[in-house]
Amino acid sequence: MNHEASYDYDLFVIGAGSGGVRAARTAAAAGARVAVAEDRYLGGTCVNVGCVPKKLYSYAAHFHDAFEESAGFGWTLAQAPSFDWATLRDNKVEEIKRLNGIYNRLLDNAGVTLINGRAKVVDAHAVEINGERISAEKILVAVGGWPWTPEFEGSELTVNSNQVFDLDSFPQRFLVLGGGYIAVEFASIFNGLGADTHLVYRGELFLRGFDNEVREFTRDEMAKKGVNLHFETNIQRIRQVETGLEVTLTDGEQLEVDAVLSATGRKPHLAGLGLDTLGVELNADGTLKVNERYEASVPSILALGDVIGGPELTPVALAEAMHLVQHHFPKDESDGAPGPLDYDDIATAVFCHPNIGTVGLSEEEARARYGAVRIYSADFRPMKHTLSGSDERCLMKLVVDDTSDRVVGAHMVGEEAGEIIQGLAIAVRAKLTKRDFDATVGIHPTAAEEFVTMRSVTRR
């Protein structure tokens, strides 16, 4: 490998989140000299204030239902269960410390230099960190996103998704502003933990971009579980009053709550990074513009993950990191450059209650893309709830391109939807047909078998 020895490093990575750490380790394994700068915490959003704590809190919230549902199966609890916020919060903190340590060891074992501090790009091949100038053949910007809160009277009284995990005390009355998956997940979590929960969204229905039937079904299930949904309205102002926060909505309604979470979107964390002085091009939404080799308009500047505006998902950043390293630091020069990363059919889950799992096209996208589609769906009461007494229902749905018979979308709202859709994602990605699904023998009794037993078309 012929790298310019006149530089301090072959690759300097800014940001030790999912994408930055994976790129650093993989490049180092290919023989590159690599350094990573991180000014906050190892593991990025996902480990510290994203997927990991969110899923732990989602598990915590599910126990609420489990305790209630156990009676129908013959269980009696000696006393009513009570929830202690501080225990969950502090146990979560310990688990994240453990994961931070693992990331530290991963970098260490890979021979990557870790520098604590906020790096600033000073020219196409140099950064400045803690007052020291460091040169590198390539600089990877993997700084991710940061929660964004709109400004209105009292907006400084809200907390964002970074802060909500560590509230001093449990908010018995909780309000979420926003309609994306983060807003929906936290509304479910705090409702499940026992808070009187409100969700306020300016649009007519949350989870824009998801399959419409999935959105409507989720709305109904969340409302059944007691989340108070306020659509087509916004927060006009928040005022601190003696007993909490007085929230006035644009439709005139007033609510008093203990905490307001602003989950109104995330923006690239580019402030103070110095990229503007290099004239690095941005997309219209403020994300970094890159080509399929993850090069910015200044080719020695690379970028991946949330900062480039693709799907804001940890596994996407990991895939981009592997791809980027194959392009820029190939282990074997004869390997040839990889083709562009395929962003189609990336499965995802939303850990609201009940969970959502989805892969491929929504019904609406499929109708726009294909001449004719067939929709198969099942909306049923899961077997567990024949005894649990819960009226929670489950939705499963396949979207099929009529001409090729290919299953182009699979969607589920129900318990463990993420676990079930992960398996189906392989089938959708492999372009299997409805005939392949029909020829698969189900596992009985499971909810998942419904995906291979749907024979009658719901609509065309």
N, C-alpha and C positions, 0 to 999 in steps of 0.2 A: 504494500500500500504506500503510495507516494504522497505523503502529506507534507506541506510546507513546514519545515522544522523551525522557521523563523517565528512562528506563532507559539504562544504559551500552551495553547490547547488546540486540538483538532475540532472539538465541539464544546461550546459553552452553552449550557441549558439554563434558562431563567424560569424557575418554577418547578417545585418537586411534588407535583400532583401525579395523577395516574399516567398521563401522557409523557410528562417530562422524565419521570423516573424510569419508565419502560424504555424510552429512547436512549437515555444515558447508559443504562445497563447493557442494552443490546449493542449500542455502538462500541462500548468498552470491550464487550466480548469479541467484537470484530477487529479489535486491535487499536481503536482510536483512543487518544488521550482526552478524557472528558472531565469537565467540572460542572457542578450544579449549584446554582444560587437560590436560596429560599429564605424569605424574610419572615415567614409565619410558622407553618407547621408542615411536617412531612406527611405526604399522602393526599394533600390538596382537599378540595371541597368534599369529594366522595367519602374519604375516611373520617374527616373531622366535623363537617357540618352538612353532609349530604346523605348519600345512600346508606352508609353504615348506621349512624345514629337514628336516621329516619326509620329503617327497618326494625331496629331494636325497639323503638317507641311504638311502632305498629304492632309488633308482637305483644308488647305490654297492654295495648288497648284491646287486643282480641280476647284477653282473659275475661274481660267484662261479660262478653257473650257466653264464653265457655262456662262461667260460674252459673249464669242464669239457665243455660240449656241443660246443665247436668242433672237437674231435678227429674226431668222426664226419663232419665236413664237410671233413676234410683238413688242418686247421690243426695245426701243431706249435708249441708255445711253447718258446723256447730254454731257459728255466728256469721253475721253478714260480713262479706269480705270488704276490707277498706284499702284504699290505695295511698301509698306514701311517695309523693313526687321526689323528695330528696334522695330516696334510695335508688330509684331508677336513674335519676340524673347523675349521681355520684358513681354508680356502677358503670354507667356509660362512659364517664370520664376515664375511669381506670382501663376499660377495654380499649379506648382510643389511644391512651398512652402506650399500651402494649403494641398496638398496630404501628404507632409512630416509631417505636423501637425496631420493629421488623423492617420497616422501610429504610431505617438508618443502616441496619446490618446488610440489607440487600445492596445498597450503594457501596458500602464499605467492602464487601466481599467481591464486588465487581471491579474494584480498584478505581472508583469514581471519587474525585475530590468534592467534598460538600462544603460550601461556604455559606455562613449565616449572614444574610443581609439582602437589601433590595438592590439589584443590579440595574444600572442605567446604561443604555446603549449610547456610546459616544461617537463611534463611526462604524462603517460597514464591517470592520473586523476587530472592534474593541468595545469592552464594557468597563464601567467604573463601579467599584463596589467597596464600601467602607473606606473611601478615599484612595483606593488603589486602582491602577489601570491594568487590565488584563486583556491580552490579545487572543483571538481565536480565528481559525479559518472559517468556521461557520458558527452562527449564533442562533439557537433555537428558542423562540418565544413560546412558552407553554404556561402562561400566567392565568389562564382560565377566566372565569367570569366573577362578577360581584353583584350582590342584590341591589336592585334599583328601586327607590321609593319616590313616587310622584310628590310634588309639593302642594300642600293645601294647609289651611289653618289647623295647627296642632299635629302636623305630620311628624314632627320631632318626637311625639309621644308614642309612636308606633315602634315595634321591634321588627327586625328582618329575619330571614330564615337562618342566618348565622347565629343570631342571638337567642332564638326561641327555645333551643334545647336546654339553655342554662338559666332559665328564669329563676329568681330567688325563691318565689313561692308559686304554688300551683294556681293558675287563674280559674276560679270557679265559673266565671263568665268570660267567654273567649270569642273574639271576632276575627275572622280572616278576610282580608281584602284581596281579591284576585280570582282568576278563573282558570289558571293553568294547573298542571298536575301537582305542583308544590302546594298550592292553595287547597286543593281538594284533599290531598293526603293529610295535611295538618288539621283540616276541619274534621276528618274522620278520626284522627288520632286523639285530639282533645275531647271530642264527643265520647269516644270509647273510654277514655280515662275518667269520664264523669263530669266534664265541664258542660255548662249550658252554652251551646256553640252556634254561632251565626257565620254564614259565608255571604259576602257582599260582592257582586260582580256586575259590571256595567253592561255586559252583553246579555242576550236572552237565554243563553245556555252555556255552561262551562265546558272545558276540554275541547276548545276549537281545534279542528284538524283531526280529531278522532272520528270514528264511525258514528253517524248520527244516532242509530238505534242504541249503540253502546252508551252514548251520552245521556239519552233519555232514560234508559234503564237504570243507569248509575244515579241519576237525579232522583228517581222514584225510590230506589233502595236506600239512599242516604237520608232522604226525607223521612222514610219509614223508621229509620234508626234514630231519628230525633234531631238531625242537623237542620237548623232554620236557614232556608235558602232565600236570599234576596237578590233576584235578578233584575236587570235593566235599571239599576240604581248605583249610586256611588257614594263615597263619603264626602260630605260637604265640609264638615269640621269636627275636630275632637277637642274637648275641653276637660281639663283636670278638675274633678269635683271632689268633695270630701270623701265620698264612698267609692270612688273609682274614676272611670273615664266616661264622659258623656259624649256619645257619638251621634251626630246628626247626619242623616242620609239626605241625598238630593231629592228624594220623594217626600221629605218632610218627617219621616219616621225618626224617633229618638230612641236610642238604646243605651243602657248603662252596662259597661263591661269592666273587667279587671285588666285585660290586655288586648291589644290590637296587633295582629301580625300583618305586615304589608308583604304580600307575595305577588308582586306586580311585575315580575320579570327580572332578568339578569343582564348585565352589560359587560363587555370585555374590560378586564382590569388593566387598562393601558396607561392610566394617569402616571405621569412622572417617569415613564420608561424611556423617553428620549427618541422614540420612533418618528415623531412628528418632525424633528430636526433633520432626519435623514430623508424625509419626504416619502416614507413608505405608504403605498396606496391602501386605502380602506374601501370596503364595500359600503353601499348606501346605508346599511344599518349600523355602521361603526365597527364592524368586525374586520379583521385583517384579511386582505385579498391574497390568496395563494393559488399557485398552479397545481397540477397533479403530482408534482414532486415536492409539494409543500414549501415552495420558495415564494417569498414575498417579491414585490417589484424591485427590491434590492436583493439580488440572488444569493448573497451570503447570509441573508436573514431568513430563517425558516420559522414556520409556525404550525401548530396543530391543536386539536382539542376545542374546548368551548370558545376560544378566542378567534377561531376562523369561521364560526357561524354555522357549522353543520349540526347534526343531532347532538344535543348536549348530554351525552351518555358516556360513562366510564369505558365500556367495552369498545366504543367508537374511537376514543382517544388512544386506547391500547393498540387497536388495529392500525390506526394512522401512524403510531410510533414505529411499529414493525415495518410498515411500508416505507416510511421516511428513511429509516436506517438502510433498508435494502437499496434504496436509490443512492444515498450519499456515502454510505460506508459498507459497501458489499464485502462479505467475507471472502468471496471468490470472484475475481474480476471477470471470469468467464460466465458468470451466472446470467448476465443480461438484465436490463432494467425491468422491474415488474410493471404490469399494466396499471391503469388507474384503479384505485380502490372502489369496489362496488358497494354503493350505499343503499341499494335496493334490499327489500326484505329484511331489514334489521328489526328484530323483535324487541318489544319493550313492555314493561309492566308499570302500573300505577298502583301504589299500595294504599289506596283508599279502602273503605270497608263497605261492601265486599271488594276484593281486588279486581283489577282489570289486567288482562293480558292480550296483546295484539301483535300480529305480524302481517306484513304485506299491505294490500290496498283496502281502504274502507269501501263500503258499497258505493258511496258517492264517487270516489276516485275511479273505481272500476267501471261504473256506468259511463264516465267521461272518456275512459281510455279504450273500452272495447265496444264492439257493435252490439253485442247482446250478452247479458250476464244472467246466471241463475243464483238465487239466494236460498240457502238452506239454514233454518234456524230452529233452535229449541229453547223454550223458556219454561223451566220446570222447578218444582220444589225438590231440593236435594233429599235423598233418602234419610240423611241424618236428621232432618227437620221434621220427619214424620213422628218422631218421639220427642224432639227437643222443644217443640212448641213454638219455635221461631217461624215467622212468616217470610224469612229471607228467601229470595228466589235466585236462580242461576240462569244466565243467558249464554248460549253458545251459537256460533254463527260461522258459516263458510261462504265465501264469495267465489264463484266459479266463472271463468271465461267460457261462454257457451260453445264457441267454435272449437277450441283446443281441448276442452274439458279440464283444463288446468285449474287447480285451486290457487287463486291469486291473493286470497286474504283469509285469515282465521282470527276470530275475535271471541273473547270470553269475559264475562263478568261473574265472579263467584269465588268461592274459597280456593286458595292456591292457584289462581289463574296463571300467575307467572311461571310456576313450576310446570304446569300442563302445556302452556304455549311454547315453552323452550323446546320441548320435544317436537311439537308440530312445526316449529320454525325450520327444522331440518327438512321436513317434507315439503314445505312451501318453497324453501330455497332450492331444493333439488327438482323443483318444477313437477312435482307429482300431480296426477290427475284425480278427479273425483272417483274414477273407477279404481284407482290404487287405494284410496281411502276405504271404499266400499268392500274391497277384497281383504281388508285387514280385519282380523278377528279381535273383538273387543276384550277388555279385562272386566269381569263382572264380579260384584257390583261396584262400579266406580262412576263418578260423574264424567270422567274423561272419555269413557267408551261411547258417549253420545256423539263424539266427533266422527266415529266410524259407523254409526248406525243411522245417520240421518239420510233417509231414502227419498222422502217426498219434498218437492220443491215448494218453498214458502211463497216465493214470487219470482217473476222473470223480469 
